[in-house]
Amino acid sequence: MGASYSSRRVKRDGSVAKSSLSQKQTNGLSILGTLVAPLLPSFLTNNPTPNGFPWSTLDCNTNYYDTSPNTGVIRRYDFTISRGVIAPDGYQRNVLLVNGAYPGPLIEANWGDMIQVTMHNNISAPEEGTALHWHGFLQQGTPWEDGVPSVTQCPVPPGSSFTYQFKATLYGTTWYHSHFSSQYAGGLTGPIVVHGPKSQKYDVDVGPVMLSDWYHDDYYDLVKKTMSTVPGENIFFSDNNLINGKMFFDCSKVTDGTPCTNDAGIAKFRFQRGKTHLLRLINTGAEGLQRFSIDGHKMTVIANDFVDVKPYVTDVVTLGIGQRTNVLVKANGTLDAYWMRSNISTICSLTSQPNALAAIYYDNADTNKAPQSTPWNAPDPGTCSNDDLSLTEPFMKLPVPKPDVTNEIELNVFVNATNHTLWTLDGDSFRGNFNSPTLLLSNLGNLTFQSQWSVRNVGNAKSVRINIMNQSPVAHPMHLHGFNMYILHQGAGEWDGKTIVRSSNPQRRDVFLLPPSSHVVMQFDAASNPGVWPFHCHIAWHTSAGLFTQFLTIPDKVRALSIPNVVAETCRQWGRWTNTNIPDQIDSGL
C-alpha cells in the first residue's frame, strides 16, 4: 500500500523533510492534522443527569429512529464562506474556505442537542450562491434544513445569510459540505462529531481523519470539463490524496508556473502506548475510493456511517465518497512511529497520485523522525465494494419490514443530442431549478414536476425496496438523504429477486458502494420521514452530469409541513439576485 512513496520526503538521517510552509499557508486557520489539534470531546458534556450522561438511560440498544434525548442544549456555530488561496500539498490554488480554514471547523455536539449554524455567503470574484448539507442527518420533521438547492431550498445568494437548525437524532461521525455545483471539491467541507453511548470501550478519541482526493484545477473548471463536448475532456484525474487536508507533492510535475513547494508537510497524530484509540474515518473526496490502513496495527471496525456495528477486525478499511467508518486501534506497536496510509484505488478511481501518508507518533517519540514501518501486504482486490455484508451487522437490531413498493432502477450513461455525456437513472438525467425547490412546490400541493427533476412519488408507502442495477463500467457511491437504508444484497449481474443477507438485522447506512455491472438491493422506511429526499451518486462529477433523483414520501404530510418563512424569503432573495445576475449553471446544479 504505497511503501516506496514514503521515502521521497525522508532524508538520509531518517528525519522528515521539514515543511517550508506555515500551517496558515497550507490550510488557512485549520489546525486539523497538527499535533495541537484537540482530542475529543473538546467540550464538557453539559447538563449531565444523575446517570452521568446527557442521554440519561438511553443506550446503544435504543431505537434511535424513533427515540432520542432532548438535552435542551443548542450548539451554535457561525460560518463565513469565502474564497482564499492556500497550498494543502504545496501547490498554491484558489479554494473555498469556511472561516478561513480548510478543512472547515469541527462541529461537535451530544446526541439530542440542537445544532444551529448561521452561514454567511461571502463568495466573491466571482460571486456564487451556496448552501450547506449536513450529511447523514435524518432531518425528521425539518426537511427544509437538508441544504440541497432546487430540492429543499433556494441557494443562499452572495451577501446573504441563512441559519440552519436541526436536532442530532443520531450519533457518530459525519461531515458537512456544499451541495452547489461541486463546490465541495474546492474545499467547502468540514467534520461533524455527535457524541453518544459507546458500544465498545476505548481510551482516547483521536477525532476526525478526513481522506480526500485533491485537484489542482479550480472546481468550476472541472465542472466545465465534466460537461465538455470535446471527446475525452470529461475524463480527468485527481492530482493528489490528502489526510486531514495535508500531503506533499512533487513540484517537478508543475509546468504552468504556479507556485509550488515540495515539502508542504503531512498530518501528524499522537498515540498513547497501551491505550485504545478511536479514529473517525471520513471520505470527503470528490471521486476517489479510499483504502485506509495503519502499518503494524489491526483495526476493529465499530461503526459504518451513523450505525454502530458488531466489532470485526481488518487490515484495510474501504470508503467510498461520503462514507464514514469508526475504528478502534490498540497502541501496542514495538516502534515509536508508524505510517498511516490511505490509497485511492487505481482500479476503481481516476488519480495521478493515489498515496496519502500521515505519521503516528507514540509517547515521547521524536516528531521530526520519519516512521520506519512497512505497509500491510494487502493488494487492492479491485471489487470497488465495501466489506462483505455478512460482516457488517448493526449493534442495534432491526428486522426488515415487508416492502409496500418494490422498484427496479437502471443506472446508465449516454451521450445526448448535444454531445454531452450524461448519467441516468431509468433514463432520467437530473437538472435542477434553483428557483423552484421541489419540497416547497410539494408543500403548496403542486405535485406536477418536470421530467428533468426526476421526482419519484412513492405515495403513502411505508417501506420502499429498490433494486438498482448498474449498467455502467464504473463504481458509484450511492447516498440517500433522510434515511439509513437497509442494505439487503449485492452481487454481479442481476438480482434473483429473493435472496437477501440477514433479513433479521442487515447492515444499515446512508451510502453504499455500487460496483460496476452489478446490483445492490436497498430498502428505506419512507413513512418515517415525509419529505423530498435526494438519492444520488456522491462522485461530484457524476452528480454534476445528472446522476441524481429524489423521492417524495407521504405527500399529504409534506403538504401539512409548517415550513419557516425564512425558507421562502431566501428564495425571494435568490430571485432578486438572479434578476441582475445570471448563474452560470452548466451542470445539474448539484
HELIX and SHEET records of a PDB file:
HELIX    1   1 SER A    4  ARG A    9  5                                   6    
HELIX    2   2 GLN A   23  ASN A   27  1                                   5    
HELIX    3   3 PRO A  143  GLU A  145  5                                   3    
HELIX    4   4 GLN A  183  GLY A  186  5                                   4    
HELIX    5   5 TYR A  219  THR A  226  1                                   8    
HELIX    6   6 CYS A  251  LYS A  253  5                                   3    
HELIX    7   7 THR A  438  ASN A  443  1                                   6    
HELIX    8   8 SER A  451  TRP A  453  5                                   3    
HELIX    9   9 ALA A  526  SER A  528  5                                   3    
HELIX   10  10 ALA A  540  SER A  544  1                                   5    
HELIX   11  11 PRO A  555  ARG A  559  1                                   5    
HELIX   12  12 ASN A  565  THR A  580  1                                  16    
SHEET    1   A 4 ARG A  93  VAL A  98  0                                        
SHEET    2   A 4 ILE A  74  ILE A  86 -1                                        
SHEET    3   A 4 MET A 114  ASN A 121  1                                        
SHEET    4   A 4 SER A 161  LYS A 167 -1                                        
SHEET    1   B 4 ILE A 107  ASN A 110  0                                        
SHEET    2   B 4 THR A 189  HIS A 195  1                                        
SHEET    3   B 4 GLY A 172  SER A 178 -1                                        
SHEET    4   B 4 LEU A 132  TRP A 134 -1                                        
SHEET    1   C 6 ASN A 240  ILE A 243  0                                        
SHEET    2   C 6 VAL A 204  TRP A 214 -1                                        
SHEET    3   C 6 THR A 276  ASN A 283  1                                        
SHEET    4   C 6 ARG A 324  LYS A 330 -1                                        
SHEET    5   C 6 MET A 299  ASN A 304 -1                                        
SHEET    6   C 6 VAL A 307  THR A 314 -1                                        
SHEET    1   D 5 ALA A 267  ARG A 270  0                                        
SHEET    2   D 5 ASN A 355  TYR A 361  1                                        
SHEET    3   D 5 ALA A 337  ILE A 344 -1                                        
SHEET    4   D 5 GLN A 290  ILE A 294 -1                                        
SHEET    5   D 5 VAL A 317  LEU A 319 -1                                        
SHEET    1   E 6 THR A 421  LEU A 425  0                                        
SHEET    2   E 6 VAL A 405  VAL A 415 -1                                        
SHEET    3   E 6 VAL A 464  ASN A 470  1                                        
SHEET    4   E 6 SER A 518  PHE A 524 -1                                        
SHEET    5   E 6 MET A 485  ALA A 492 -1                                        
SHEET    6   E 6 ARG A 508  ARG A 509 -1                                        
SHEET    1   F 5 VAL A 455  ASN A 457  0                                        
SHEET    2   F 5 PHE A 548  THR A 553  1                                        
SHEET    3   F 5 GLY A 531  CYS A 537 -1                                        
SHEET    4   F 5 HIS A 476  LEU A 480 -1                                        
SHEET    5   F 5 VAL A 511  LEU A 514 -1                                        
END                                                                             
